[in-house]
Amino acid sequence: QVQLVESGGGLVQAGGSLRLSCAASGRTFRIADMGWFRQTPGKEREFVATIKWSSDNTYYTSSVKGRFTISRDNAKNTVYLQMNNLKPEDTAVYYCAAKYYSGSAYYTRDSQYDYWGQGTQVTVSS
């Protein structure tokens, strides 16, 4: 089992920045990938970014590429999402997720992840 706790959400003006954190605990040695997803009311959960736990390989959805950066600190069992130049359309609940036992592919569907955090609200005002 892995427990994930997100933090760092809040209210920010358009053009501003936030950094989300996701602290993992439990059987973290089995984690192969970490991902960030987001969800707005009435919509399905949307993939944002993912990172391989044992390397610096990352992958982003096109709408955040160049603005968001996913990173990890294995010593702290923590993954981060640095969000710059935020836009009102980035407003959502952001979730981190962990996946066991992956290959070299990047995983972008929420059904592919094994554990989820409780989510943190990000609101971007115009």
C-alpha positions in Angstrom: 0.0 0.0 0.0 1.1 3.5 -0.7 -0.4 6.7 0.8 -0.2 10.0 -1.1 -0.8 13.4 0.4 -1.0 16.5 -1.8 -0.4 20.1 -0.7 0.3 23.5 -2.2 -3.0 24.3 -3.8 -4.6 27.7 -3.5 -5.9 30.8 -5.2 -3.7 32.7 -7.6 -4.1 35.3 -10.3 -3.6 34.5 -13.9 0.0 34.6 -14.8 1.0 33.5 -11.3 2.7 30.4 -10.1 2.1 27.6 -7.6 4.0 24.5 -6.6 2.2 21.3 -5.7 3.8 18.6 -3.6 2.8 15.0 -3.2 4.4 13.1 -0.4 4.4 9.3 -0.6 4.6 6.9 2.3 4.2 3.1 2.7 5.6 0.7 0.2 7.2 3.4 -1.9 10.0 1.1 -3.2 7.5 -0.4 -5.6 6.6 2.9 -7.2 7.6 3.0 -10.9 5.7 6.1 -12.1 4.1 9.2 -10.5 1.6 11.3 -12.2 -0.5 14.4 -11.8 -4.1 14.6 -13.0 -6.8 17.3 -12.6 -10.5 17.3 -12.6 -13.2 20.0 -12.9 -16.9 19.5 -12.0 -18.8 17.4 -14.5 -15.7 16.4 -16.4 -13.5 13.3 -16.4 -10.1 13.4 -14.7 -7.5 14.7 -17.1 -3.8 13.7 -17.4 -1.4 16.5 -16.7 2.2 15.1 -16.3 4.1 12.0 -15.3 7.6 11.1 -14.2 9.5 7.9 -14.0 10.5 7.2 -10.4 14.0 5.9 -11.2 14.9 8.5 -13.9 14.2 12.0 -14.9 12.1 11.0 -17.8 8.9 13.1 -18.0 5.9 13.5 -20.2 3.2 16.3 -20.3 -0.1 16.9 -21.8 0.2 19.5 -24.6 -1.8 22.2 -22.8 0.8 22.5 -20.0 4.0 21.9 -21.8 6.4 24.7 -21.3 4.5 26.0 -18.3 4.4 23.1 -15.8 7.4 21.0 -14.6 7.1 17.7 -12.8 10.1 16.7 -10.6 10.8 14.2 -7.9 12.9 14.0 -4.7 13.4 10.3 -4.1 15.1 10.9 -0.7 11.9 12.6 0.5 9.6 10.3 -1.5 8.0 13.5 -2.9 7.0 14.5 -6.4 6.4 18.2 -7.3 4.4 20.0 -9.9 5.7 23.5 -10.6 3.0 25.5 -12.4 4.0 28.8 -14.0 2.0 31.2 -16.1 -1.2 29.8 -14.8 -4.4 30.4 -16.7 -8.0 30.3 -15.6 -8.5 27.1 -17.5 -6.0 25.4 -15.2 -8.5 25.7 -12.4 -9.3 22.2 -11.1 -8.7 19.8 -8.3 -5.2 18.3 -8.8 -4.5 14.7 -7.8 -1.2 12.8 -7.7 -1.1 9.2 -8.4 1.4 6.3 -8.1 1.9 3.3 -10.4 3.6 0.1 -9.5 5.5 -2.1 -12.0 5.6 -0.2 -15.3 7.6 -0.4 -18.5 9.2 2.3 -20.6 5.9 3.8 -21.8 4.3 6.9 -20.3 1.0 6.2 -18.6 -1.7 8.9 -19.2 -5.0 7.1 -18.2 -6.1 7.3 -14.6 -7.1 3.6 -14.7 -3.4 2.8 -15.2 -2.5 4.1 -11.7 -2.7 2.2 -8.5 -2.9 4.8 -5.7 -4.3 8.3 -5.5 -4.1 11.2 -3.2 -7.1 13.2 -1.9 -6.6 16.1 -4.2 -5.8 19.8 -3.8 -7.8 22.7 -5.2 -6.1 25.1 -7.6 -8.1 28.2 -8.5 -6.8 30.7 -11.1 -8.6 34.0 -11.3 -8.7 36.1 -14.4 
